[in-house]
Amino acid sequence: IDPMVKPKPGDYVVAYLELENKSTFKKYRDRGLNKNGNPIFELVPLNEDYPTIAIDENCPGRIIGTMMEHRKRRKLITE
């Protein structure tokens, strides 16, 4: 996760949700700017059974960093 890289639509990010006082890992979806010029974006869950979170004046939050690399280690299956 790199805090210096601005996310592009479709990137995965770590974001801080102010009202819940927690961080989350989600897919970033840009929604432009509000009337005050502040960014509006959505955080899309990896599991579609969870809701998308809209970050705006009603639900404040910020991007902590953008995922730069993803590695997945698979467990060996032994019989």
N, C-alpha and C positions, 0 to 999 in steps of 0.2 A: 504494500500500500504506500503510495507516494503522495504526501500532502501538498507537493508543489505542482502536481499535474492537474489541470482543469479537466473535468470529465466531459466526454462527448456522448451524445445519445447512444445508448446501448452498452456503455461501459459499466462495470461493476464498481460500486463505491461503498465506503464506510461513511455513514451519516450520523449526526447527533440529533436526536429528537428532544427539543427543549421541554415540552410539556410532560414527557414521560421520563426525562432525565436518564436517557439510555442511548446507546449506540446500536446501529443495525447495519447489516451487510445486504445490499439490494442493488438491482439494476437501475441505472439513472435514465430518466426520460425528461428532457428539457421542455418546458412549457412557456418560455419567454419571460417577459417582465410584467410586473403589475403596474398600476397607474403611477406609483411612486418611483418606478425604475428599479425596484428590487426583483431579483430572480425568483421565478416560480418553477418548481420542478416536481416530478413524481418519483417515488421510490417503489419499484415494482418487485414483488417478492419472487424468489426462485421457485417457491412452491405456490402454484396457482390457487391453492385452497385458502391462502391468506389474502387480505385486502391490499390494494395499492394505497400508498400514503401520499397525499398531496401536501407538499411543503409550500406554505404561503403565509399570509398574515394571520390566518386562523389556526394554523398549525406550524409554528416556527421551527426551523432547524437549519443545519448547515452541513456541508460536505467536509468530512475530516480528511479524506484521501481517496485516490483512485487506484484500483487494483492494476498492477503492472504485470504481474505474472501469476499463473495458477498452475499448481502441480497437484497431481493426484496419484497417490500410491495405492496400488491394488494389493489386497491381501492374497497371499498364496493359498490356494485351495488344496488341502491334502486329504487324501482318502484313507 
